């Protein structure tokens, strides 16, 4: 009886102190009213951070493992509730950050690279000024890296833990629907609507007619970046088995086609 009582207390502590803190790292809510209206608090978790993602995923996995192995019925209930709440909070947090990103549009038909610097294709300027060049670098290279890191954080870190829980409790339709919504967001919003247009622009810039002598004019790492990023995303999908599932395989088809096309261009 005493052991069961102690386990019950420990479960309550984990729920109120650990699980709640984990969820708070995602969430934002109104705390009260100030002179200018409501004061809002947003979770500290940055979904673009590799270190933060690994830390929170490790915390979640340890907590779910304890819930599974504690031998208490309440532990199983807490595990299922925690997974559902994390899925909902994670998707809301990612949407919150992504929707507030500024995605500049670059007209790649007017930009090229000369001596590893962005320049106009018309040839009137050897290189763009610092501010313009920085803006183009942000709209192509930096944004692409950040969004690809976000995709790999979700697919490489969060998805394996949450999907494993779904497999263990396939009767939980809410979990399955939430995981599907998370992956759907990755494919439709992050990859199709954001990453692919950016990588197309970067590819067009680095492979423009003025950049035919790539060994002299274009940094190889930069020119290979679009293909490398697509390969990274496809590798993450392959490891998870997503490319073997009909629905996700069809959504990944454009990625595979463009990766093959860009590979052929380099051969």
Secondary structure in CASP SS format (residue, H / E / C, confidence):
PFRMAT SS
TARGET T0000
AUTHOR 0000-0000-0000
METHOD secondary structure of the structure
MODEL  1
X C 1.00
X H 1.00
X H 1.00
X H 1.00
X H 1.00
X H 1.00
X H 1.00
X H 1.00
X H 1.00
X H 1.00
X H 1.00
X H 1.00
X H 1.00
X H 1.00
X H 1.00
X H 1.00
X H 1.00
X H 1.00
X H 1.00
X H 1.00
X H 1.00
X H 1.00
X H 1.00
X H 1.00
X H 1.00
X H 1.00
X C 1.00
X C 1.00
X E 1.00
X E 1.00
X E 1.00
X E 1.00
X E 1.00
X E 1.00
X C 1.00
X C 1.00
X E 1.00
X E 1.00
X E 1.00
X E 1.00
X E 1.00
X C 1.00
X C 1.00
X C 1.00
X C 1.00
X C 1.00
X C 1.00
X C 1.00
X C 1.00
X H 1.00
X H 1.00
X H 1.00
X H 1.00
X H 1.00
X H 1.00
X H 1.00
X H 1.00
X H 1.00
X H 1.00
X H 1.00
X H 1.00
X H 1.00
X H 1.00
X H 1.00
X H 1.00
X H 1.00
X H 1.00
X H 1.00
X H 1.00
X C 1.00
X C 1.00
X C 1.00
X H 1.00
X H 1.00
X H 1.00
X H 1.00
X H 1.00
X H 1.00
X H 1.00
X H 1.00
X H 1.00
X H 1.00
X H 1.00
X H 1.00
X H 1.00
X H 1.00
X H 1.00
X H 1.00
X H 1.00
X H 1.00
X H 1.00
X H 1.00
X H 1.00
X H 1.00
X H 1.00
X H 1.00
X H 1.00
X H 1.00
X H 1.00
X C 1.00
X C 1.00
X C 1.00
X C 1.00
X C 1.00
X C 1.00
X C 1.00
X C 1.00
X H 1.00
X H 1.00
X H 1.00
X E 1.00
X E 1.00
X E 1.00
X E 1.00
X C 1.00
X C 1.00
X E 1.00
X E 1.00
X E 1.00
X E 1.00
X C 1.00
X C 1.00
X C 1.00
X C 1.00
X C 1.00
X C 1.00
X C 1.00
X C 1.00
X C 1.00
X H 1.00
X H 1.00
X H 1.00
X H 1.00
X H 1.00
X H 1.00
X H 1.00
X H 1.00
X H 1.00
X H 1.00
X H 1.00
X H 1.00
X H 1.00
X H 1.00
X H 1.00
X H 1.00
X H 1.00
X H 1.00
X H 1.00
X H 1.00
X H 1.00
X H 1.00
X H 1.00
X H 1.00
X H 1.00
X H 1.00
X H 1.00
X H 1.00
X H 1.00
X H 1.00
X H 1.00
X H 1.00
X H 1.00
X H 1.00
X H 1.00
X H 1.00
X H 1.00
X H 1.00
X H 1.00
X C 1.00
X C 1.00
X C 1.00
X C 1.00
X H 1.00
X H 1.00
X H 1.00
X H 1.00
X H 1.00
X H 1.00
X H 1.00
X H 1.00
X H 1.00
X H 1.00
X H 1.00
X H 1.00
X H 1.00
X H 1.00
X H 1.00
X H 1.00
X H 1.00
X H 1.00
X H 1.00
X H 1.00
X H 1.00
X H 1.00
X H 1.00
X H 1.00
X H 1.00
X H 1.00
X H 1.00
X H 1.00
X H 1.00
X H 1.00
X H 1.00
X H 1.00
X H 1.00
X H 1.00
X C 1.00
X C 1.00
X H 1.00
X H 1.00
X H 1.00
X C 1.00
X C 1.00
X H 1.00
X H 1.00
X H 1.00
X H 1.00
X C 1.00
X C 1.00
X H 1.00
X H 1.00
X H 1.00
X H 1.00
X H 1.00
X H 1.00
X H 1.00
X H 1.00
X H 1.00
X H 1.00
X H 1.00
X H 1.00
X H 1.00
X H 1.00
X H 1.00
X H 1.00
X H 1.00
X H 1.00
X H 1.00
X H 1.00
X H 1.00
X C 1.00
X H 1.00
X H 1.00
X H 1.00
X C 1.00
X H 1.00
X H 1.00
X H 1.00
X H 1.00
X H 1.00
X H 1.00
X H 1.00
X H 1.00
X H 1.00
X H 1.00
X H 1.00
X H 1.00
X H 1.00
X H 1.00
X H 1.00
X H 1.00
X H 1.00
X H 1.00
X H 1.00
X H 1.00
X H 1.00
X C 1.00
END
